[in-house]
Amino acid sequence: MSDSPSDEEQLEVVENATRARILGLPQVMVALLTGFDDPRQKWRRWFSEFMGTFLLVAVAAGAGMVNQRFDDSVGRVAAVIAPGLMVMAMIMFMGKVSGAHFNPVVSIAFALRGDFPWHRVPPYVIAQLLGALAAAAFLQVVIDTSATAGSTYPGAGVSTWSAILMEALLTFGLLSVILGTASGAQNIGIIGALGVGGYIALAGLWASPFTGASMNPFRTLGPDVVAWDFSSYWVYVIGPLMGGLLAVGAAWLLRGPGGGKSGSLAAQGVIHPIIAKPEKE
């Protein structure tokens, strides 16, 4: 699809020019500080998604790799709570920049709801993938342990379809929480952070022995690519996508169509810091 500026993005450029005249600052400075919807500032969103996914995979995969490197030093409870806490923190400090997706299923679900423009999905997905790969490669080099220890696999005796259905259920719950909090513009605030982070920890506490409770194709793909082991990867593509689609349908039943102002702000991120006009000497 075309990546040409939307009407809102063009309006933001005009608003920046107006702010520059009022504040007596160079227009380029005002654009850098406030123009997060300016098409020239999209790199900020992409970097946020790269950085957030890097940190998420570093914690989620790193727990298993450290556990193997240091003889069961990281317990299962700690390993599943840590990613939830990391996501909670990242929503709080980066949610306003990019919407804090860090998961291709989240980006697709927001787009299906009409809260996120489809032309922004590919660069978000690429940034997330690069972040996941970079984190897995970093961990393997630093911890000196195969990235297979940081990936997710179906538990012993768990069939492929059982694992797919479990991942679908877990992702359905996660996306329902994300879409639900975003509907009130809370995904950028503390309510969304607590809800999403808490759900990730909760899902891991009861379901990690079954599938690893990935709920994110790239959280699994990063370690799989670095270790070059794709033995169970399709479980973590099909399951989360199924769950995400079901969550979008449930959101429509619960709240009707998306595309409202609050949901769009939560999905896309928006930063408009207040700049005080310099005082005259």
C-alpha positions as CSV (number, residue, x, y, z in Angstrom):
1,M,0.0,0.0,0.0
2,S,1.1,3.6,-0.4
3,D,3.1,5.2,2.3
4,S,2.1,8.7,1.4
5,P,1.3,11.0,4.3
6,S,-2.2,10.9,5.6
7,D,-4.4,13.9,6.1
8,E,-3.5,13.9,9.8
9,E,0.2,13.7,9.0
10,Q,0.0,16.6,6.6
11,L,-2.0,18.6,9.2
12,E,0.8,17.9,11.8
13,V,3.4,19.4,9.4
14,V,1.3,22.6,9.1
15,E,0.8,22.7,12.9
16,N,4.6,22.4,13.4
17,A,5.1,25.4,11.2
18,T,2.6,27.4,13.3
19,R,4.2,26.3,16.5
20,A,7.6,27.4,15.2
21,R,6.3,30.9,14.5
22,I,4.6,31.2,17.9
23,L,7.6,29.9,19.9
24,G,10.3,31.7,17.9
25,L,12.1,28.4,17.3
26,P,13.5,26.9,14.1
27,Q,10.8,24.7,12.4
28,V,13.1,21.7,12.2
29,M,13.6,21.9,16.0
30,V,9.8,22.0,16.6
31,A,9.3,19.1,14.2
32,L,12.0,17.0,16.0
33,L,10.4,17.7,19.4
34,T,6.7,17.4,18.6
35,G,6.3,15.9,15.1
36,F,5.9,12.3,15.9
37,D,3.1,12.1,13.2
38,D,5.3,13.8,10.7
39,P,6.2,11.2,8.1
40,R,9.9,12.2,8.5
41,Q,9.7,11.0,12.1
42,K,8.5,7.4,11.5
43,W,12.0,6.1,12.4
44,R,11.2,6.9,16.0
45,R,8.3,4.5,16.0
46,W,10.4,1.8,14.2
47,F,13.2,2.2,16.7
48,S,10.8,1.9,19.6
49,E,9.4,-1.4,18.2
50,F,13.0,-2.7,17.6
51,M,14.1,-1.7,21.1
52,G,11.0,-3.0,22.8
53,T,11.1,-6.4,21.0
54,F,14.8,-6.7,21.7
55,L,14.3,-6.2,25.4
56,L,11.3,-8.5,25.5
57,V,13.1,-11.3,23.8
58,A,16.2,-10.7,25.9
59,V,14.3,-11.3,29.1
60,A,12.0,-14.1,27.8
61,A,14.7,-16.1,26.0
62,G,17.4,-15.0,28.3
63,A,15.8,-16.6,31.3
64,G,16.0,-20.1,29.8
65,M,19.5,-19.6,28.5
66,V,20.8,-18.3,31.9
67,N,19.0,-21.2,33.6
68,Q,20.8,-23.7,31.4
69,R,24.2,-21.9,31.7
70,F,24.0,-21.8,35.5
71,D,22.4,-25.1,36.5
72,D,18.7,-24.3,37.1
73,S,19.4,-20.9,38.7
74,V,16.3,-19.3,37.2
75,G,13.1,-20.9,38.4
76,R,10.0,-21.3,36.2
77,V,8.0,-18.7,38.2
78,A,10.7,-16.1,37.7
79,A,11.1,-17.0,34.0
80,V,7.5,-16.4,33.3
81,I,7.0,-13.3,35.4
82,A,10.0,-11.5,34.1
83,P,8.7,-11.0,30.5
84,G,5.4,-9.7,32.0
85,L,7.2,-7.1,34.1
86,M,9.4,-6.1,31.1
87,V,6.3,-5.5,28.9
88,M,4.7,-3.6,31.7
89,A,7.7,-1.3,32.0
90,M,8.0,-0.8,28.2
91,I,4.3,0.2,27.8
92,M,4.8,2.8,30.5
93,F,7.9,4.3,28.9
94,M,7.5,3.7,25.2
95,G,3.7,3.3,24.7
96,K,3.3,6.9,23.6
97,V,6.0,6.5,20.9
98,S,4.8,3.5,18.9
99,G,1.9,2.0,20.8
100,A,4.2,-0.6,22.3
101,H,3.2,-3.5,20.0
102,F,6.4,-5.6,20.1
103,N,4.5,-8.5,18.5
104,P,3.4,-8.8,14.9
105,V,0.0,-10.3,15.9
106,V,-0.7,-7.1,17.9
107,S,0.1,-4.9,14.9
108,I,-2.2,-7.0,12.6
109,A,-5.0,-7.0,15.2
110,F,-4.9,-3.2,15.6
111,A,-5.0,-2.8,11.8
112,L,-7.9,-5.2,11.5
113,R,-9.7,-3.1,14.2
114,G,-9.1,0.0,12.1
115,D,-7.0,1.5,14.9
116,F,-3.7,1.3,13.0
117,P,-3.0,2.1,9.3
118,W,-2.1,-1.0,7.3
119,H,0.8,0.8,5.5
120,R,2.5,1.0,8.9
121,V,2.3,-2.7,9.6
122,P,5.2,-3.9,7.4
123,P,7.8,-1.6,8.9
124,Y,6.6,-2.4,12.4
125,V,6.9,-6.1,11.7
126,I,10.4,-5.7,10.2
127,A,11.5,-3.7,13.2
128,Q,10.1,-6.3,15.6
129,L,11.8,-9.2,13.7
130,L,15.1,-7.4,13.7
131,G,14.8,-6.7,17.4
132,A,14.1,-10.4,18.2
133,L,16.9,-11.7,16.0
134,A,19.4,-9.2,17.5
135,A,18.4,-10.1,21.1
136,A,18.8,-13.9,20.4
137,A,22.2,-13.4,18.8
138,F,23.3,-11.2,21.6
139,L,22.3,-13.7,24.2
140,Q,23.9,-16.6,22.5
141,V,27.2,-14.8,22.3
142,V,27.2,-13.3,25.8
143,I,25.8,-16.2,27.7
144,D,27.7,-18.8,25.6
145,T,24.7,-21.1,25.4
146,S,22.7,-22.3,22.4
147,A,19.6,-20.1,21.7
148,T,17.5,-23.3,21.7
149,A,17.4,-23.0,25.5
150,G,15.7,-19.7,25.1
151,S,13.0,-20.7,22.6
152,T,9.6,-22.2,23.2
153,Y,8.6,-25.8,22.4
154,P,5.5,-28.0,23.1
155,G,5.9,-29.9,26.3
156,A,6.6,-33.6,26.5
157,G,3.8,-35.6,25.0
158,V,1.9,-32.5,23.7
159,S,0.7,-32.9,20.2
160,T,1.2,-30.2,17.6
161,W,-2.5,-29.4,17.3
162,S,-2.9,-29.3,21.1
163,A,0.0,-26.9,21.3
164,I,-1.5,-24.8,18.5
165,L,-4.9,-24.6,20.2
166,M,-3.3,-23.7,23.5
167,E,-1.3,-20.9,21.9
168,A,-4.5,-19.7,20.2
169,L,-6.3,-19.6,23.6
170,L,-3.4,-17.8,25.3
171,T,-3.1,-15.2,22.5
172,F,-6.8,-14.7,22.4
173,G,-6.7,-13.7,26.0
174,L,-3.7,-11.4,25.5
175,L,-5.1,-9.6,22.5
176,S,-8.5,-9.2,24.2
177,V,-6.7,-7.5,27.1
178,I,-4.7,-5.3,24.7
179,L,-7.6,-4.3,22.5
180,G,-9.9,-3.8,25.5
181,T,-7.5,-1.4,27.3
182,A,-6.7,0.4,24.0
183,S,-10.4,1.1,23.5
184,G,-10.2,3.6,26.3
185,A,-6.8,4.9,25.4
186,Q,-5.4,3.1,28.4
187,N,-2.8,1.2,26.5
188,I,-0.6,4.2,26.8
189,G,-1.1,4.5,30.5
190,I,-0.7,2.5,33.7
191,I,-4.0,0.6,33.4
192,G,-2.9,-1.0,30.1
193,A,0.6,-1.7,31.3
194,L,-0.7,-3.5,34.4
195,G,-3.3,-5.4,32.5
196,V,-1.0,-6.6,29.7
197,G,2.0,-7.3,31.8
198,G,-0.1,-9.1,34.4
199,Y,-1.8,-11.3,31.8
200,I,1.6,-12.3,30.3
201,A,2.8,-13.4,33.7
202,L,-0.5,-15.2,34.5
203,A,-0.5,-17.1,31.2
204,G,3.0,-18.2,31.8
205,L,2.4,-19.3,35.3
206,W,-0.2,-21.9,34.3
207,A,0.6,-22.7,30.7
208,S,4.3,-22.5,30.2
209,P,4.9,-26.2,30.8
210,F,2.5,-26.9,27.9
211,T,3.8,-24.7,25.1
212,G,6.2,-22.2,26.7
213,A,3.4,-19.5,26.6
214,S,5.0,-17.6,23.7
215,M,1.9,-15.7,22.3
216,N,4.3,-14.0,20.0
217,P,5.8,-15.5,16.7
218,F,8.9,-13.4,16.9
219,R,9.6,-14.2,20.6
220,T,10.1,-17.8,19.3
221,L,11.5,-17.1,15.9
222,G,14.4,-15.0,17.2
223,P,16.0,-17.9,19.1
224,D,15.0,-20.4,16.4
225,V,16.8,-18.6,13.7
226,V,19.9,-18.0,15.7
227,A,20.0,-21.7,16.7
228,W,18.7,-22.8,13.3
229,D,16.0,-25.1,14.8
230,F,12.5,-24.8,13.3
231,S,11.2,-28.2,14.5
232,S,8.1,-26.7,16.2
233,Y,8.0,-23.2,14.8
234,W,4.6,-23.4,13.0
235,V,2.9,-23.9,16.3
236,Y,3.9,-20.4,17.3
237,V,2.7,-18.9,14.0
238,I,-0.6,-20.6,13.5
239,G,-1.7,-20.5,17.1
240,P,-1.1,-16.8,17.8
241,L,-2.6,-15.7,14.5
242,M,-5.7,-17.8,15.2
243,G,-6.0,-16.3,18.7
244,G,-5.5,-12.8,17.4
245,L,-8.2,-13.1,14.8
246,L,-10.6,-14.5,17.4
247,A,-9.8,-11.6,19.7
248,V,-10.6,-9.0,17.0
249,G,-13.9,-10.7,16.4
250,A,-14.6,-10.7,20.2
251,A,-13.7,-7.0,20.4
252,W,-16.2,-6.3,17.7
253,L,-18.9,-8.2,19.6
254,L,-18.1,-6.5,22.8
255,R,-17.5,-2.9,21.6
256,G,-18.4,-2.7,18.0
257,P,-16.1,-1.5,15.2
258,G,-12.8,0.2,16.1
259,G,-11.3,3.2,14.5
260,G,-12.2,5.6,17.3
261,K,-9.9,8.4,18.5
262,S,-8.9,6.7,21.8
263,G,-8.2,3.3,20.2
264,S,-6.1,4.9,17.4
265,L,-4.1,7.0,19.9
266,A,-3.4,3.9,21.9
267,A,-2.5,1.8,18.9
268,Q,-0.3,4.3,17.1
269,G,1.3,6.3,19.9
270,V,1.3,10.1,20.0
271,I,3.7,12.5,21.7
272,H,3.0,16.2,21.9
273,P,5.3,17.5,24.7
274,I,4.4,21.0,25.8
275,I,7.2,23.4,24.9
276,A,7.3,26.6,26.9
277,K,7.9,29.8,24.9
278,P,11.3,31.2,25.9
279,E,11.0,34.1,28.2
280,K,12.3,37.5,26.9
281,E,15.3,38.8,28.7
